[in-house]
Amino acid sequence: MVFGSWLCLLAPLAGFLAILLLGTRITRRQAGALSTFAVFAGFAGAVIAFVDAWGRDAHDRVEVTTAWTWLQAGDFQAGLTLLVDPLSLVMMLVVTGIGGLIVLYSNGYMAGSDEERRYFAYMSFFVFAMLMLVMGGNLLLLLVGWGLVGLASYLLIGFDHHRPAAVAAAKKAFVVNTIGDAAMALALFLAIAKIGSLDYGTVFSAAEDGVLSDTVVTLLALGLLAGAVAKSAQIPLHTWLPDAMEGPTPVSALIHAATMVTAGVYLICRTHPIFEAAPDIQHLAALLGLATLLVAGLVALVQWDIKRVIAYSTMSQIGYMFLGAGIGAYGFAMFHLVTHAFFKALLFLAAGLVIHHLDGEQDIRKMGGLRRFMPYTHATFLVGSLALVGIPIFAGFWSKDAILASALAYGGSLGWVLYVGGLIGTLLTGLYTFRLYFRVFHGEPAGKAREAAAHHGEGARSMLVPVGVLAVGSTVVGLLAIPGVWEPFETWLEPAVEPLVHPSTGEEWLTSLVAVVLGVLGILLARRAFTAGRELVPDGAVRDTLEHKLWFDELYDAVVSRPAQLVALLLRDRVEAPVVHGGLDEVAEGTLRGAAITGSAQTGLLRTYALAFTVAVAVLTLVFLVTR
């Protein structure tokens, strides 16, 4: 597994460096080809490592390799270590596989852009950063990858830096994520202070064996949860994700499907011994996931931007993953991560075909009737929509329902709250997903959609092929976990993340039945509203609240942004201007006055200089005689 893992990590980095160093010596098309080859080379490395691990016994599927000790301070040291086990292998395959398809799609979508080289360099760098996060063999390397992913997302969201909205969205994403990053870093500082190490095994043993006090474990888990909540856009650090839609559509697919927003789910599963030692914080993760999936589902009902509807869908689906990880259903949370990567990337890229076809139009009110002009896109988008709602046999049916069944099996008041809330989320998913589908593909064309018949074809082959592959994956990948029949995915992960809850086959099939009925009900209600020409949420206070996203942005502006700006202005006027700037001005004026006095002594007369020299020698001689 060593060769495959290093190939997986270093190939995207090599692609990034090659594009960066070659610059204009390669064409924009060559830069795209180089980035695509580098990411798929990483996928080949992940496949090699997976095949090697598959041929081993379950207890022998862990490989830890240390290149060198790259950081040491006193007794603390951290090596450049890679950890390859069933959990990281799943992430490696998803990041490079789905990421490679998205980069391939970008070759057609970004064709003609003046800065394609920069774009593909950023894409390769993003994939490398995510791989560093999931393959790092200790918490310090995980934090390094965590920060690099934030940097890469900032660069990609703000790629169109000539647009103020894109720049503002990039800054917002960076600032909000920095809050979680800081909390996570503080948690790691605490671990160093109390344990003296950031190695996974050492930290996990300290948490499990009672070496750490309850307070320390709780603070450690809380810091990690804050990082996960920010990166995965869960309430209350979720406001950056819809604005991130200002980036190019393939960037939205990469961030939302296979990489950045799933990092929080991976973090909870990877550090599950810490969360299990602090059960209140683990339950908090589940409740935050439930709140996010419901709030995001409600807000999605009133969005008009095609990408923003899918973005809120991402927040909702990540909420299901947090719910699963928060009750210890790690295998199902990761399984939903995998299936979600397929159907969410499919929805974004199919939406990209629509946007590309309509010359950049994203308002679904100006679409309609596109199934006549874009049959391939219509079919693939429908597959993604059915998978998202959880209709058999599509991928979401198997993974999301398994999480809900785990909540039912968990029992107690918490389990029932999560179970009922998750089922309500299924109804909302059917409503907002098919509201979007009917608006875009059915009815009479509106706006630019009326001109669509004049276009020939639905996109370049480099765009259509990845969409087709993702549609197939969204249909069949869920078959990796058929309750009571065939469950290789959870079996594969168990040596790395042993689940705390095991729903029975009956609970899984019962939950699936209820969830499918609710999903279909949502579809039928969306269809009825569309046919009647009315919205699912009528005008009024409720719609106004949802359109303002429950006033989170306004609240943060009033509570955080404006007070911070006021404090900054006061410090500028009361401290920086009089003390810092004033002090510098006084130093400068004093220097000028001293120079003027010194300059006045420079008369240019030889006798004056001779006299000064004689006096100086006399003084030095006198000092020498006295001190002797």
Secondary structure, DSSP 8 states (H G I E B T S, - for coil): -HHHHHHHHHHHHHHHHHHHHHGGGS-HHHHHHHHHHHHHHHHHHHHHHHHHHHTS-GGG--EEEEEEEEEEETTEEEEEEEEESHHHHHHHHHHHHHHHHHHHHHHHHTTT-TTHHHHHHHHHHHHHHHHHHHHBSBHHHHHHHHHHHHHHHHHHHT-STTSHHHHHHHHHHHHHHHHHHHHHHHHHHHHHHHHS--BHHHHHHHHHTT-S-HHHHHHHHHHHHHHHHHHTT-TTS-THHHHGGGS-HHHHHIIIIISGGGHHHHHHHHTHHHHHHSHHHHHHHHHHHHHHHHHHHHHHTT--BHHHHHHHHHHHHHHHHHHHHHTT-HHHHHHHHHHHHHHHHHHHHHHHHHHHHTTT--BGGG---TTTT-HHHHHHHHHHHHHHHT-TTSHHHHHHHHHHHHHHHH-HHHHHHHHHHHHHHHHHHHHHHHHHHHHHHSSS--GGGGGGGGS-SSS-HHHHHHHHHHHHHHHHGGGG-BTTTB-HHHHHHTTTS--S----HHHHHHHHHHHHHHHHHHHHHHHHHHHHT--SS-SSHHHHHHHTGGGHHHHHIIIIIHHHHHHHHHHIIIIIIIIIIHHHHHHHHHHHHHHHHHHHT----HHHHHHHHHHHHHHHHHHHHHH-
